Amino acid sequence: MKLSISDSVRNIPYYPKALMYGHEDGWVRLSSNENPYPPSEKVFESILDALFAINRYPGGEKELKDDLAGLYGLKGDNFLIGNGSNELIEMTFRAMKHATRTGVIVTESSFAFYDIAARIYGYETTKVPLTGLTTDLGKIAAAMDDRTRIVFLNNPLNPAGTMFSHEEFERFITSVPPEVLVVVDEAYAEFAESESFPRTIAFMEKYPVLILRTFSKAYGLAGLRVGYGIGNAEFVSFLERTKQPFSINLIAILAARAAARDESRLAAVLANNRAAKAFYYESLTALNLEYTPTEANFVLVRLGMRAEEITKKLFERKVLVRFMGAYGLPDSIRISFGTPYENTRCIEELKRLV
Ligand SMILES: Cc1ncc(COP(=O)(O)O)c(C=O)c1O
């Protein structure tokens, strides 16, 4: 079959899909920044309840928004629910379509889907270099011009785990014109421990800010695909119009409601993350390996020229980590924090290789 496909579509890179290797087959999976623990029994109960209603179209999105509003002290109509935050990223491209402003700004090392979605929707991406592996809001402000339509910031930053502060964000956002949307993707925010982590919600009524959060990381629901956006109610209503009806299935909505209510589970996940971070800091220091201090559930480790080879050797030993070549950091790997057993296995295998 001869099919005419334009170059703009031909050149869209594939998003790296997660592999199906699981703990039960002896694999240690530390490559996708997932939560290594399954969700609590409360979530499983809600999933079982949902099964009895799958003959109906999914309701419950409004109730999930109201639950989130209660958590944040906001209104339900400040929230937008997506099939993972990836769907919310797509909605911003659809809602922000503009005749002359077709530019998107991201950082040079950042989450791959921003650029992929930008290409799908016909935007041009400008990549702004990091400064010392941290998002440099000064450089981003300088890169903006009269074609810029959306800026994607990711805080804490995947893949480095670094963050910009409240004061830095305040300085930046107050200078952004209303024609430009600033999306702050806070997929890993629950893990951030620094007191200067930005309180982005404080800016969303006065400035063009959309905050993205997800149930995929700290809440352990990556396989169900639920993310949410927080913003000014009128703006959120425009985004909502670009959304496919019923894009989040009933099981996912009810599981997210149960997970959002389960504060003690979240506290346990964060305590485990803190312990894993301390373990990696100590173990990597003992191995004389350079790492970037992290505010997230993963750590970026510099291995030099052998980074790719070591990633492959770890794979042969059933330990999955992510080589950072595609992020423009070919001397580094990113290790997601796992269970104590998985973390120990990873360090033991690394010890044999470095
Ligand atoms: C920065 C960032 N944003 C968004 C996502 C995707 O989140 P979701 O599972 O909610 O689509 C990821 C996943 O790894 C991520 O690293």
The ligand as an ORCA input file, in Angstrom:
! r2SCAN-3c Opt
* xyz 0 1
  C       7.575     14.609     34.308
  C       6.516     13.630     34.017
  N       5.297     14.067     33.691
  C       4.305     13.211     33.398
  C       4.527     11.852     33.423
  C       3.425     10.929     33.015
  O       2.520     10.812     34.009
  P       1.156     10.044     33.777
  O       1.415      8.628     34.131
  O       0.234     10.733     34.734
  O       0.727     10.226     32.352
  C       5.779     11.345     33.747
  C       6.011      9.888     33.745
  O       7.051      9.360     33.913
  C       6.794     12.263     34.052
  O       8.036     11.843     34.345
*
